[in-house]
Amino acid sequence: MNTRTAEGIAPAARAAVEAALWAPSIHNTQPWSFGVSGDEICLRADPDRKLRVSDPTGRQMTISCGAALFNVRIMLEALGYEPQVRRFPDPERPLLLATVRVRPGREPGEHARLLRAEIERRRTHRSGFTALPVPDRLVDSLVAEAAEEDGHLRPIGSEAAARVLAALTGAAQDVQSQNRLFVLELMRWARPPGSSRRDGVPAAGYPTDPRRTHPQHFAPRDYARGHEWGMAPDERVSVSTGLVALLTTAGDGREDWLRAGEALQRMLLHASAYGVSVAFHTQALEMPELREFIRRHLCSGEAPQMVMRLGFVIDESESVRRAASDVVD
């Protein structure tokens, strides 16, 4: 048995926080901050980066932080340490989402090393996929990965259900695009070409002229807002919808949201290891009446936390992250 001793805990904690920075977040807001003291890492939500119009409850902010928490955990495991996690450890400090104690552990398993290797490789996709289907065995393994974190990944096998989700996404996008507050909030996180910012969605992170995908078309966010920003779309091969899926949880409280983020990131890293990319479509979940409709009619009563498409792509978009010095105190 190969153990890790206490001497390496401080470097391991720093490496875990640096890994957390690569987690996905809504509009790449990166709504987190960290504290490192001895063998303890603190994860806090950053209210200044909360989307006050589209995410007034902080649900999506908390899911984003849950993804960062999973990166902390898997990095520590891959380095041979045991992360001891307490979620919402202090009711008097609602922004403190979790603490992680770094304890000496054992030689990491192959799966932990596999997921760790994908932390900086994984990218959010924002257009169509190739026609190559995601293999059923891989879909089953992604379902199992989410379940390890108490999440329920629901592949949508019914074309009718997929059409409903696509229609709701389009309706929500149309409504939001006519709402000045929604638009201004989105514009805050849309980066123009040449921007030096290390957060938000870069101009090369989405296609200039999104093509309709088939058999269903899920409306994309309009980050460009009339500007000719974006990357040239691959019209020849990247026109498939891909596999439509929902991520749900049994409950719908803050701990459920945090665990949903952990389940999401575990699944995303596993998907990335096998060449599968994921596109997110959360517009309908930002409108309470549409989210409730999805819960009742498509989720067997569970709380929908994420709408996504999965598939294979040829070229991935770029991504940016803030430096650790910007988020650690």
SEPA-140538 format. One record per residue (C-alpha): y, x, z; residue in three letters. Coordinates in pm, 1 decimal, m for minus. Layout:
REM residues N
<node Y="Y" X="X" Z="Z" sefi="ALA"/>
...
//
This chain:
REM residues 329
<node Y="0.0" X="0.0" Z="0.0" sefi="MET"/>
<node Y="335.2" X="139.7" Z="m108.2" sefi="ASN"/>
<node Y="622.0" X="44.2" Z="126.4" sefi="THR"/>
<node Y="996.2" X="88.3" Z="103.0" sefi="ARG"/>
<node Y="1170.7" X="228.4" Z="408.7" sefi="THR"/>
<node Y="1503.7" X="139.7" Z="564.4" sefi="ALA"/>
<node Y="1679.8" X="446.2" Z="418.2" sefi="GLU"/>
<node Y="1705.9" X="283.0" Z="76.8" sefi="GLY"/>
<node Y="1823.6" X="m59.3" Z="191.8" sefi="ILE"/>
<node Y="2197.8" X="m3.2" Z="132.5" sefi="ALA"/>
<node Y="2151.6" X="114.2" Z="m230.8" sefi="PRO"/>
<node Y="1906.9" X="m172.3" Z="m288.2" sefi="ALA"/>
<node Y="2160.2" X="m425.2" Z="m158.1" sefi="ALA"/>
<node Y="2425.5" X="m290.1" Z="m393.7" sefi="ARG"/>
<node Y="2184.5" X="m303.5" Z="m686.9" sefi="ALA"/>
<node Y="2096.9" X="m663.3" Z="m599.2" sefi="ALA"/>
<node Y="2463.0" X="m768.5" Z="m600.9" sefi="VAL"/>
<node Y="2520.8" X="m595.0" Z="m934.3" sefi="GLU"/>
<node Y="2222.4" X="m787.6" Z="m1072.5" sefi="ALA"/>
<node Y="2367.2" X="m1114.3" Z="m940.3" sefi="ALA"/>
<node Y="2675.6" X="m1068.2" Z="m1157.6" sefi="LEU"/>
<node Y="2463.9" X="m1130.7" Z="m1469.5" sefi="TRP"/>
<node Y="2365.2" X="m1482.3" Z="m1369.6" sefi="ALA"/>
<node Y="2473.7" X="m1766.6" Z="m1599.1" sefi="PRO"/>
<node Y="2757.3" X="m1990.9" Z="m1485.9" sefi="SER"/>
<node Y="2940.6" X="m2291.1" Z="m1624.9" sefi="ILE"/>
<node Y="3195.9" X="m2159.8" Z="m1882.3" sefi="HIS"/>
<node Y="3112.1" X="m1812.9" Z="m1746.5" sefi="ASN"/>
<node Y="3342.1" X="m1885.0" Z="m1452.9" sefi="THR"/>
<node Y="3135.5" X="m1653.3" Z="m1228.0" sefi="GLN"/>
<node Y="3226.9" X="m1866.2" Z="m922.5" sefi="PRO"/>
<node Y="3092.8" X="m1635.3" Z="m652.9" sefi="TRP"/>
<node Y="3181.7" X="m1356.6" Z="m415.7" sefi="SER"/>
<node Y="2963.3" X="m1134.6" Z="m201.3" sefi="PHE"/>
<node Y="2974.9" X="m949.5" Z="123.4" sefi="GLY"/>
<node Y="2745.4" X="m656.9" Z="202.3" sefi="VAL"/>
<node Y="2708.8" X="m537.2" Z="559.7" sefi="SER"/>
<node Y="2421.2" X="m314.0" Z="654.2" sefi="GLY"/>
<node Y="2101.6" X="m485.6" Z="547.7" sefi="ASP"/>
<node Y="2262.5" X="m827.5" Z="485.6" sefi="GLU"/>
<node Y="2407.3" X="m974.4" Z="167.5" sefi="ILE"/>
<node Y="2628.7" X="m1283.7" Z="189.9" sefi="CYS"/>
<node Y="2673.3" X="m1513.9" Z="m109.1" sefi="LEU"/>
<node Y="2985.5" X="m1730.6" Z="m108.5" sefi="ARG"/>
<node Y="3122.9" X="m1986.3" Z="m353.9" sefi="ALA"/>
<node Y="3468.6" X="m1901.8" Z="m490.2" sefi="ASP"/>
<node Y="3676.1" X="m2223.8" Z="m483.3" sefi="PRO"/>
<node Y="3943.3" X="m2071.8" Z="m708.7" sefi="ASP"/>
<node Y="3685.6" X="m2071.4" Z="m989.0" sefi="ARG"/>
<node Y="3563.6" X="m2423.9" Z="m935.2" sefi="LYS"/>
<node Y="3614.5" X="m2670.4" Z="m1222.1" sefi="LEU"/>
<node Y="3817.0" X="m2932.0" Z="m1038.9" sefi="ARG"/>
<node Y="3820.9" X="m3181.8" Z="m1326.4" sefi="VAL"/>
<node Y="3466.5" X="m3162.4" Z="m1462.6" sefi="SER"/>
<node Y="3295.4" X="m3050.7" Z="m1139.4" sefi="ASP"/>
<node Y="3481.8" X="m3210.3" Z="m847.0" sefi="PRO"/>
<node Y="3175.8" X="m3208.7" Z="m617.3" sefi="THR"/>
<node Y="3101.3" X="m2842.6" Z="m687.4" sefi="GLY"/>
<node Y="2751.9" X="m2923.2" Z="m815.0" sefi="ARG"/>
<node Y="2771.8" X="m2696.6" Z="m1119.0" sefi="GLN"/>
<node Y="2944.9" X="m2424.4" Z="m917.7" sefi="MET"/>
<node Y="2658.6" X="m2432.7" Z="m666.8" sefi="THR"/>
<node Y="2394.0" X="m2425.6" Z="m941.6" sefi="ILE"/>
<node Y="2568.0" X="m2117.8" Z="m1085.9" sefi="SER"/>
<node Y="2560.1" X="m1950.2" Z="m746.1" sefi="CYS"/>
<node Y="2192.5" X="m2041.3" Z="m710.9" sefi="GLY"/>
<node Y="2122.0" X="m1850.0" Z="m1030.8" sefi="ALA"/>
<node Y="2304.5" X="m1549.7" Z="m883.6" sefi="ALA"/>
<node Y="2099.5" X="m1583.0" Z="m564.8" sefi="LEU"/>
<node Y="1776.8" X="m1567.2" Z="m763.4" sefi="PHE"/>
<node Y="1893.5" X="m1245.8" Z="m930.8" sefi="ASN"/>
<node Y="1953.3" X="m1095.5" Z="m585.5" sefi="VAL"/>
<node Y="1604.0" X="m1195.6" Z="m477.9" sefi="ARG"/>
<node Y="1417.3" X="m1074.4" Z="m785.6" sefi="ILE"/>
<node Y="1603.8" X="m742.5" Z="m796.8" sefi="MET"/>
<node Y="1512.8" X="m672.5" Z="m435.5" sefi="LEU"/>
<node Y="1150.9" X="m766.0" Z="m499.1" sefi="GLU"/>
<node Y="1141.0" X="m544.4" Z="m808.0" sefi="ALA"/>
<node Y="1273.7" X="m254.4" Z="m600.8" sefi="LEU"/>
<node Y="997.9" X="m305.8" Z="m346.3" sefi="GLY"/>
<node Y="1193.7" X="m490.3" Z="m77.0" sefi="TYR"/>
<node Y="1145.1" X="m829.5" Z="82.1" sefi="GLU"/>
<node Y="1445.7" X="m1065.2" Z="63.7" sefi="PRO"/>
<node Y="1468.6" X="m1294.4" Z="365.7" sefi="GLN"/>
<node Y="1688.2" X="m1585.2" Z="257.6" sefi="VAL"/>
<node Y="1878.4" X="m1836.8" Z="468.8" sefi="ARG"/>
<node Y="2045.6" X="m2109.0" Z="264.0" sefi="ARG"/>
<node Y="2358.9" X="m2268.4" Z="413.4" sefi="PHE"/>
<node Y="2319.1" X="m2075.7" Z="738.7" sefi="PRO"/>
<node Y="2646.7" X="m2190.8" Z="898.9" sefi="ASP"/>
<node Y="2759.3" X="m2556.9" Z="877.8" sefi="PRO"/>
<node Y="3107.0" X="m2445.9" Z="986.4" sefi="GLU"/>
<node Y="3140.8" X="m2226.2" Z="675.7" sefi="ARG"/>
<node Y="3064.2" X="m2450.8" Z="378.1" sefi="PRO"/>
<node Y="3148.2" X="m2180.9" Z="121.4" sefi="LEU"/>
<node Y="2880.3" X="m1951.8" Z="266.1" sefi="LEU"/>
<node Y="2585.6" X="m2055.4" Z="51.3" sefi="LEU"/>
<node Y="2323.8" X="m1803.5" Z="159.3" sefi="ALA"/>
<node Y="2252.8" X="m1482.9" Z="343.3" sefi="THR"/>
<node Y="1982.7" X="m1240.3" Z="234.3" sefi="VAL"/>
<node Y="1835.7" X="m983.6" Z="471.7" sefi="ARG"/>
<node Y="1686.2" X="m681.7" Z="297.4" sefi="VAL"/>
<node Y="1355.9" X="m583.9" Z="454.3" sefi="ARG"/>
<node Y="1110.7" X="m309.5" Z="359.1" sefi="PRO"/>
<node Y="842.6" X="m454.1" Z="137.5" sefi="GLY"/>
<node Y="555.7" X="m363.8" Z="m90.7" sefi="ARG"/>
<node Y="508.6" X="m222.6" Z="m436.0" sefi="GLU"/>
<node Y="650.1" X="m484.7" Z="m675.9" sefi="PRO"/>
<node Y="419.5" X="m694.3" Z="m887.4" sefi="GLY"/>
<node Y="421.9" X="m698.1" Z="m1265.6" sefi="GLU"/>
<node Y="595.0" X="m1035.6" Z="m1279.8" sefi="HIS"/>
<node Y="886.6" X="m922.7" Z="m1062.0" sefi="ALA"/>
<node Y="936.8" X="m619.5" Z="m1285.9" sefi="ARG"/>
<node Y="917.1" X="m842.2" Z="m1594.6" sefi="LEU"/>
<node Y="1191.4" X="m1074.9" Z="m1470.3" sefi="LEU"/>
<node Y="1410.4" X="m791.9" Z="m1347.2" sefi="ARG"/>
<node Y="1408.0" X="m634.6" Z="m1693.7" sefi="ALA"/>
<node Y="1562.2" X="m952.2" Z="m1841.0" sefi="GLU"/>
<node Y="1858.2" X="m984.0" Z="m1603.6" sefi="ILE"/>
<node Y="2106.5" X="m809.1" Z="m1834.3" sefi="GLU"/>
<node Y="1931.1" X="m905.9" Z="m2159.0" sefi="ARG"/>
<node Y="1942.0" X="m1282.5" Z="m2113.2" sefi="ARG"/>
<node Y="2218.3" X="m1459.2" Z="m2303.4" sefi="ARG"/>
<node Y="2339.5" X="m1819.5" Z="m2325.5" sefi="THR"/>
<node Y="2305.1" X="m1954.9" Z="m2678.8" sefi="HIS"/>
<node Y="2557.6" X="m2198.4" Z="m2830.1" sefi="ARG"/>
<node Y="2426.2" X="m2300.2" Z="m3173.6" sefi="SER"/>
<node Y="2106.1" X="m2388.1" Z="m3358.7" sefi="GLY"/>
<node Y="1762.8" X="m2228.2" Z="m3340.9" sefi="PHE"/>
<node Y="1514.8" X="m2115.3" Z="m3601.7" sefi="THR"/>
<node Y="1233.3" X="m2353.3" Z="m3695.8" sefi="ALA"/>
<node Y="978.1" X="m2147.8" Z="m3499.7" sefi="LEU"/>
<node Y="852.6" X="m2375.6" Z="m3219.0" sefi="PRO"/>
<node Y="822.7" X="m2267.8" Z="m2857.5" sefi="VAL"/>
<node Y="445.0" X="m2237.3" Z="m2795.2" sefi="PRO"/>
<node Y="294.8" X="m2500.6" Z="m2565.5" sefi="ASP"/>
<node Y="145.8" X="m2234.3" Z="m2337.5" sefi="ARG"/>
<node Y="488.1" X="m2079.1" Z="m2290.4" sefi="LEU"/>
<node Y="640.7" X="m2420.2" Z="m2218.4" sefi="VAL"/>
<node Y="373.4" X="m2476.9" Z="m1953.5" sefi="ASP"/>
<node Y="453.1" X="m2141.6" Z="m1794.6" sefi="SER"/>
<node Y="825.9" X="m2225.0" Z="m1787.6" sefi="LEU"/>
<node Y="746.7" X="m2553.4" Z="m1613.6" sefi="VAL"/>
<node Y="543.1" X="m2357.8" Z="m1358.1" sefi="ALA"/>
<node Y="824.1" X="m2105.1" Z="m1305.1" sefi="GLU"/>
<node Y="1075.1" X="m2380.1" Z="m1226.3" sefi="ALA"/>
<node Y="826.4" X="m2545.9" Z="m991.3" sefi="ALA"/>
<node Y="801.5" X="m2223.8" Z="m789.1" sefi="GLU"/>
<node Y="1164.0" X="m2290.1" Z="m685.9" sefi="GLU"/>
<node Y="1122.7" X="m2665.9" Z="m630.0" sefi="ASP"/>
<node Y="1270.9" X="m2750.1" Z="m970.2" sefi="GLY"/>
<node Y="1115.8" X="m2980.2" Z="m1227.3" sefi="HIS"/>
<node Y="1151.8" X="m2871.8" Z="m1589.1" sefi="LEU"/>
<node Y="1091.0" X="m3174.5" Z="m1810.7" sefi="ARG"/>
<node Y="1030.8" X="m3099.7" Z="m2178.9" sefi="PRO"/>
<node Y="1138.4" X="m3402.4" Z="m2383.4" sefi="ILE"/>
<node Y="847.7" X="m3479.4" Z="m2613.2" sefi="GLY"/>
<node Y="974.8" X="m3820.6" Z="m2722.6" sefi="SER"/>
<node Y="1208.9" X="m3815.5" Z="m3022.2" sefi="GLU"/>
<node Y="1366.5" X="m4137.1" Z="m2894.8" sefi="ALA"/>
<node Y="1447.3" X="m3977.5" Z="m2557.9" sefi="ALA"/>
<node Y="1587.6" X="m3669.6" Z="m2731.8" sefi="ALA"/>
<node Y="1807.4" X="m3892.6" Z="m2947.8" sefi="ARG"/>
<node Y="1936.1" X="m4068.2" Z="m2636.2" sefi="VAL"/>
<node Y="2028.9" X="m3736.2" Z="m2473.6" sefi="LEU"/>
<node Y="2197.0" X="m3616.9" Z="m2792.8" sefi="ALA"/>
<node Y="2393.5" X="m3942.5" Z="m2821.1" sefi="ALA"/>
<node Y="2505.6" X="m3925.5" Z="m2458.5" sefi="LEU"/>
<node Y="2610.5" X="m3562.8" Z="m2504.2" sefi="THR"/>
<node Y="2815.7" X="m3657.6" Z="m2810.8" sefi="GLY"/>
<node Y="2975.6" X="m3952.2" Z="m2633.5" sefi="ALA"/>
<node Y="3070.4" X="m3740.0" Z="m2333.4" sefi="ALA"/>
<node Y="3208.5" X="m3465.7" Z="m2556.8" sefi="GLN"/>
<node Y="3423.6" X="m3717.4" Z="m2746.4" sefi="ASP"/>
<node Y="3559.1" X="m3868.2" Z="m2424.1" sefi="VAL"/>
<node Y="3633.4" X="m3529.5" Z="m2270.0" sefi="GLN"/>
<node Y="3804.2" X="m3403.8" Z="m2585.9" sefi="SER"/>
<node Y="4055.1" X="m3691.7" Z="m2551.4" sefi="GLN"/>
<node Y="4123.2" X="m3617.6" Z="m2184.7" sefi="ASN"/>
<node Y="4413.0" X="m3376.2" Z="m2144.9" sefi="ARG"/>
<node Y="4294.5" X="m3250.3" Z="m1806.6" sefi="LEU"/>
<node Y="3943.6" X="m3177.6" Z="m1935.1" sefi="PHE"/>
<node Y="4090.7" X="m2995.0" Z="m2233.6" sefi="VAL"/>
<node Y="4328.3" X="m2783.0" Z="m2027.1" sefi="LEU"/>
<node Y="4048.2" X="m2688.2" Z="m1788.6" sefi="GLU"/>
<node Y="3825.3" X="m2582.9" Z="m2077.3" sefi="LEU"/>
<node Y="4108.6" X="m2383.6" Z="m2236.7" sefi="MET"/>
<node Y="4145.9" X="m2181.6" Z="m1916.5" sefi="ARG"/>
<node Y="3799.4" X="m2038.0" Z="m1972.7" sefi="TRP"/>
<node Y="3814.2" X="m1990.5" Z="m2351.9" sefi="ALA"/>
<node Y="3894.0" X="m1626.7" Z="m2433.3" sefi="ARG"/>
<node Y="4078.5" X="m1544.8" Z="m2758.0" sefi="PRO"/>
<node Y="3960.1" X="m1257.2" Z="m2978.8" sefi="PRO"/>
<node Y="4054.1" X="m919.7" Z="m2835.8" sefi="GLY"/>
<node Y="4093.9" X="m1048.6" Z="m2480.2" sefi="SER"/>
<node Y="4028.2" X="m791.1" Z="m2208.6" sefi="SER"/>
<node Y="3922.4" X="m1051.6" Z="m1954.5" sefi="ARG"/>
<node Y="3575.6" X="m1011.4" Z="m1805.1" sefi="ARG"/>
<node Y="3509.2" X="m1379.7" Z="m1748.1" sefi="ASP"/>
<node Y="3517.7" X="m1697.7" Z="m1953.7" sefi="GLY"/>
<node Y="3352.7" X="m1760.4" Z="m2290.1" sefi="VAL"/>
<node Y="3433.4" X="m1487.3" Z="m2544.6" sefi="PRO"/>
<node Y="3537.0" X="m1584.8" Z="m2895.5" sefi="ALA"/>
<node Y="3222.3" X="m1422.6" Z="m3035.5" sefi="ALA"/>
<node Y="3004.8" X="m1630.8" Z="m2803.3" sefi="GLY"/>
<node Y="2984.6" X="m1938.3" Z="m3029.8" sefi="TYR"/>
<node Y="2988.6" X="m2014.8" Z="m3403.9" sefi="PRO"/>
<node Y="3316.8" X="m2056.9" Z="m3590.7" sefi="THR"/>
<node Y="3196.3" X="m2372.0" Z="m3764.9" sefi="ASP"/>
<node Y="2896.7" X="m2519.8" Z="m3578.3" sefi="PRO"/>
<node Y="2643.0" X="m2670.0" Z="m3818.1" sefi="ARG"/>
<node Y="2453.5" X="m2987.0" Z="m3737.5" sefi="ARG"/>
<node Y="2105.4" X="m2923.8" Z="m3607.3" sefi="THR"/>
<node Y="1796.4" X="m3127.8" Z="m3688.2" sefi="HIS"/>
<node Y="1631.5" X="m3354.6" Z="m3596.6" sefi="PRO"/>
<node Y="1891.1" X="m3413.8" Z="m3321.0" sefi="GLN"/>
<node Y="2242.0" X="m3276.8" Z="m3298.9" sefi="HIS"/>
<node Y="2383.3" X="m3194.3" Z="m2955.3" sefi="PHE"/>
<node Y="2762.0" X="m3174.9" Z="m2960.7" sefi="ALA"/>
<node Y="2889.2" X="m2828.6" Z="m2862.3" sefi="PRO"/>
<node Y="3190.7" X="m2753.5" Z="m2645.1" sefi="ARG"/>
<node Y="3507.1" X="m2699.4" Z="m2844.7" sefi="ASP"/>
<node Y="3618.4" X="m2366.2" Z="m2700.1" sefi="TYR"/>
<node Y="3823.8" X="m2274.2" Z="m3009.6" sefi="ALA"/>
<node Y="4042.5" X="m2589.2" Z="m3006.0" sefi="ARG"/>
<node Y="4146.8" X="m2560.2" Z="m3370.5" sefi="GLY"/>
<node Y="4164.0" X="m2180.5" Z="m3381.6" sefi="HIS"/>
<node Y="3942.0" X="m1990.0" Z="m3623.2" sefi="GLU"/>
<node Y="3759.4" X="m1817.4" Z="m3343.2" sefi="TRP"/>
<node Y="3388.4" X="m1752.3" Z="m3317.6" sefi="GLY"/>
<node Y="3110.0" X="m1581.0" Z="m3507.1" sefi="MET"/>
<node Y="2985.9" X="m1668.7" Z="m3855.2" sefi="ALA"/>
<node Y="2696.6" X="m1915.9" Z="m3828.3" sefi="PRO"/>
<node Y="2359.9" X="m1842.4" Z="m3986.5" sefi="ASP"/>
<node Y="2332.2" X="m2148.8" Z="m4207.9" sefi="GLU"/>
<node Y="1998.5" X="m2054.8" Z="m4361.6" sefi="ARG"/>
<node Y="1764.2" X="m2046.0" Z="m4064.1" sefi="VAL"/>
<node Y="1941.7" X="m2149.1" Z="m3741.8" sefi="SER"/>
<node Y="1961.2" X="m2524.1" Z="m3792.3" sefi="VAL"/>
<node Y="1684.7" X="m2652.8" Z="m3564.4" sefi="SER"/>
<node Y="1753.4" X="m2844.6" Z="m3243.9" sefi="THR"/>
<node Y="1477.1" X="m2657.7" Z="m3066.4" sefi="GLY"/>
<node Y="1293.3" X="m2795.8" Z="m2765.4" sefi="LEU"/>
<node Y="1503.1" X="m3039.0" Z="m2559.8" sefi="VAL"/>
<node Y="1445.6" X="m3030.7" Z="m2183.3" sefi="ALA"/>
<node Y="1589.1" X="m3151.1" Z="m1854.1" sefi="LEU"/>
<node Y="1588.4" X="m2971.3" Z="m1520.9" sefi="LEU"/>
<node Y="1569.0" X="m3212.4" Z="m1228.2" sefi="THR"/>
<node Y="1531.6" X="m3203.0" Z="m849.5" sefi="THR"/>
<node Y="1387.9" X="m3457.3" Z="m607.8" sefi="ALA"/>
<node Y="1707.6" X="m3465.6" Z="m403.3" sefi="GLY"/>
<node Y="2072.2" X="m3430.4" Z="m495.5" sefi="ASP"/>
<node Y="2238.7" X="m3250.1" Z="m206.8" sefi="GLY"/>
<node Y="2397.3" X="m2907.1" Z="m191.0" sefi="ARG"/>
<node Y="2071.2" X="m2730.5" Z="m108.4" sefi="GLU"/>
<node Y="1906.0" X="m2909.4" Z="m402.3" sefi="ASP"/>
<node Y="2183.5" X="m2781.1" Z="m628.4" sefi="TRP"/>
<node Y="2140.6" X="m2425.4" Z="m500.8" sefi="LEU"/>
<node Y="1763.3" X="m2442.3" Z="m549.7" sefi="ARG"/>
<node Y="1817.4" X="m2588.4" Z="m896.9" sefi="ALA"/>
<node Y="2012.7" X="m2275.1" Z="m986.5" sefi="GLY"/>
<node Y="1732.1" X="m2056.0" Z="m855.2" sefi="GLU"/>
<node Y="1476.3" X="m2255.0" Z="m1054.7" sefi="ALA"/>
<node Y="1694.3" X="m2238.3" Z="m1363.7" sefi="LEU"/>
<node Y="1737.8" X="m1861.4" Z="m1349.5" sefi="GLN"/>
<node Y="1370.1" X="m1796.6" Z="m1280.5" sefi="ARG"/>
<node Y="1282.3" X="m2004.2" Z="m1585.7" sefi="MET"/>
<node Y="1555.0" X="m1843.9" Z="m1800.7" sefi="LEU"/>
<node Y="1442.0" X="m1489.8" Z="m1722.8" sefi="LEU"/>
<node Y="1080.7" X="m1576.7" Z="m1799.5" sefi="HIS"/>
<node Y="1187.4" X="m1739.3" Z="m2126.6" sefi="ALA"/>
<node Y="1395.4" X="m1435.2" Z="m2219.9" sefi="SER"/>
<node Y="1097.2" X="m1206.4" Z="m2162.4" sefi="ALA"/>
<node Y="916.5" X="m1390.9" Z="m2441.5" sefi="TYR"/>
<node Y="1211.2" X="m1405.7" Z="m2680.0" sefi="GLY"/>
<node Y="1321.4" X="m1762.0" Z="m2605.5" sefi="VAL"/>
<node Y="1692.6" X="m1839.5" Z="m2577.0" sefi="SER"/>
<node Y="1850.7" X="m2143.0" Z="m2411.4" sefi="VAL"/>
<node Y="2156.2" X="m2355.8" Z="m2492.2" sefi="ALA"/>
<node Y="2314.6" X="m2579.9" Z="m2227.5" sefi="PHE"/>
<node Y="2473.3" X="m2923.1" Z="m2274.9" sefi="HIS"/>
<node Y="2611.5" X="m3053.4" Z="m1945.9" sefi="THR"/>
<node Y="2888.5" X="m3280.7" Z="m2075.4" sefi="GLN"/>
<node Y="2704.1" X="m3605.1" Z="m1993.9" sefi="ALA"/>
<node Y="2613.9" X="m3477.6" Z="m1645.4" sefi="LEU"/>
<node Y="2987.4" X="m3432.6" Z="m1575.1" sefi="GLU"/>
<node Y="3040.6" X="m3807.9" Z="m1606.8" sefi="MET"/>
<node Y="2886.9" X="m3989.4" Z="m1306.7" sefi="PRO"/>
<node Y="2796.0" X="m4306.9" Z="m1494.6" sefi="GLU"/>
<node Y="2614.9" X="m4114.2" Z="m1768.9" sefi="LEU"/>
<node Y="2440.1" X="m3888.9" Z="m1519.6" sefi="ARG"/>
<node Y="2315.5" X="m4196.6" Z="m1334.9" sefi="GLU"/>
<node Y="2192.5" X="m4347.4" Z="m1662.9" sefi="PHE"/>
<node Y="1996.6" X="m4029.7" Z="m1737.4" sefi="ILE"/>
<node Y="1853.3" X="m4025.1" Z="m1384.1" sefi="ARG"/>
<node Y="1731.3" X="m4384.1" Z="m1405.0" sefi="ARG"/>
<node Y="1600.0" X="m4388.1" Z="m1760.3" sefi="HIS"/>
<node Y="1489.7" X="m4032.5" Z="m1841.4" sefi="LEU"/>
<node Y="1414.4" X="m3858.1" Z="m1512.0" sefi="CYS"/>
<node Y="1186.7" X="m4099.3" Z="m1323.5" sefi="SER"/>
<node Y="1453.8" X="m4132.1" Z="m1056.9" sefi="GLY"/>
<node Y="1499.8" X="m3758.4" Z="m997.0" sefi="GLU"/>
<node Y="1845.6" X="m3601.8" Z="m1011.8" sefi="ALA"/>
<node Y="1927.4" X="m3439.3" Z="m1347.1" sefi="PRO"/>
<node Y="2084.6" X="m3098.5" Z="m1293.9" sefi="GLN"/>
<node Y="2077.5" X="m2946.9" Z="m1643.6" sefi="MET"/>
<node Y="2034.6" X="m3055.8" Z="m2006.9" sefi="VAL"/>
<node Y="1918.6" X="m2775.2" Z="m2235.0" sefi="MET"/>
<node Y="1764.2" X="m2674.5" Z="m2566.3" sefi="ARG"/>
<node Y="1517.9" X="m2387.8" Z="m2601.9" sefi="LEU"/>
<node Y="1419.9" X="m2190.2" Z="m2908.9" sefi="GLY"/>
<node Y="1418.2" X="m1864.2" Z="m3100.1" sefi="PHE"/>
<node Y="1727.7" X="m1702.2" Z="m3248.8" sefi="VAL"/>
<node Y="1796.8" X="m1406.0" Z="m3474.9" sefi="ILE"/>
<node Y="2119.8" X="m1272.3" Z="m3326.0" sefi="ASP"/>
<node Y="2240.8" X="m1328.8" Z="m2972.1" sefi="GLU"/>
<node Y="2601.7" X="m1382.7" Z="m2870.5" sefi="SER"/>
<node Y="2792.3" X="m1136.2" Z="m2655.9" sefi="GLU"/>
<node Y="2853.5" X="m1176.0" Z="m2284.5" sefi="SER"/>
<node Y="3101.1" X="m1030.0" Z="m2036.5" sefi="VAL"/>
<node Y="3095.0" X="m991.8" Z="m1659.5" sefi="ARG"/>
<node Y="3340.6" X="m886.3" Z="m1393.0" sefi="ARG"/>
<node Y="3290.3" X="m555.9" Z="m1213.9" sefi="ALA"/>
<node Y="3120.0" X="m552.7" Z="m876.4" sefi="ALA"/>
<node Y="3443.5" X="m430.4" Z="m719.0" sefi="SER"/>
<node Y="3605.5" X="m761.0" Z="m818.5" sefi="ASP"/>
<node Y="3355.9" X="m978.1" Z="m631.0" sefi="VAL"/>
<node Y="3236.0" X="m770.8" Z="m334.2" sefi="VAL"/>
<node Y="3423.8" X="m722.5" Z="m9.3" sefi="ASP"/>
//
